Amino acid sequence: MRRTILWHAVTGLVLSGLVTLSSGCRKELCYNHDEHAYSVKVDVTATWEREWERDHGRGWKNTWEGRGWNSWMTYDDLRPEVPGGIRAVVYDPDGNRHDERNLAAEGGRLAMTEGRHSILFYNNNTEYIVFNDLTSSATATATTRTRTRAGFSELHKDERTVGQPDMLYGSYLGEYEAKPGYEAVSLPVELRPLVYTYVVRCEFSHGAQYVALARGALAGMGTRAAGQPRCSSMPPSATGARGRRYVRSASPTGRATDIPGLLTATTPCSSKCA
């Protein structure tokens, strides 16, 4: 009887030890080395400037409703959507591409080595924009594609036509020093539009009932956005000439005082560093 009690006691101690061993773990196995190690940890916090135009003090937003334009389109209807994600290109101090990462639209952890860097941010969901020479921050460009329009070329043989760009946001950080630490460092980034929308309002004094479709062309716009501006506080600038035609709506109302059609065009921005 005493042997039985002693055997049960020993068995209980062994089982208790197994439970203790199975429920515990060594520190180096459970410790999150990437999160708690002394290393570079940069958390990007992204905001988006959803502007479709620069009115240069004319106050179009304030006068939009007063002019009766909300009957066919409100000012906010033209604002671009927030893209689905961000591409971050990290350059070394010499301007050569060091690393490239994709982040969520709201930002996220951006991996980089210790030291000085420059960083180019842009949305990663474009379909009609061509990115060239991203291996260097001094040569990185975004362009639209040249396309042929037979009807337009006959009337304007010397005018180069290009396809319409989709929405492009961008931000360039000319200098950032990544320092190691135990806590993550927040990096706020505002991505500003590099493609804008032009709205041409067409009015007909008479004969609006005969208008079924309107087409147009805009010339003298930028076709190329440079990746590295002259100052780090501004987004990439646009240079060159570009034309784009696109009719959003061309359904006549039949009344001469109303707007029978709307011609919208998008183009890279033309703001440059001073």
HELIX and SHEET records of a PDB file:
HELIX    1   1 ARG A    2  SER A   23  1                                  22    
HELIX    2   2 LYS A   27  CYS A   30  1                                   4    
HELIX    3   3 HIS A   33  HIS A   36  1                                   4    
HELIX    4   4 TRP A   60  TRP A   64  1                                   5    
HELIX    5   5 TRP A   69  SER A   71  5                                   3    
HELIX    6   6 TYR A   75  LEU A   78  5                                   4    
HELIX    7   7 ALA A  150  LEU A  155  1                                   6    
HELIX    8   8 ALA A  208  TYR A  210  5                                   3    
SHEET    1   A 2 SER A  39  VAL A  40  0                                        
SHEET    2   A 2 PRO A 180  GLY A 181 -1                                        
SHEET    1   B 7 ARG A  97  ALA A 104  0                                        
SHEET    2   B 7 GLY A  85  TYR A  91 -1                                        
SHEET    3   B 7 GLY A 115  ASN A 123 -1                                        
SHEET    4   B 7 TYR A 169  ALA A 178 -1                                        
SHEET    5   B 7 VAL A 185  PRO A 193 -1                                        
SHEET    6   B 7 VAL A  42  TRP A  48  1                                        
SHEET    7   B 7 GLY A 107  LEU A 110 -1                                        
SHEET    1   C 4 ILE A 129  ASN A 132  0                                        
SHEET    2   C 4 THR A 141  THR A 144 -1                                        
SHEET    3   C 4 ARG A 224  ALA A 226 -1                                        
SHEET    4   C 4 ALA A 238  THR A 239 -1                                        
SHEET    1   D 3 VAL A 195  CYS A 202  0                                        
SHEET    2   D 3 GLY A 261  PRO A 268 -1                                        
SHEET    3   D 3 VAL A 247  SER A 249 -1                                        
END                                                                             
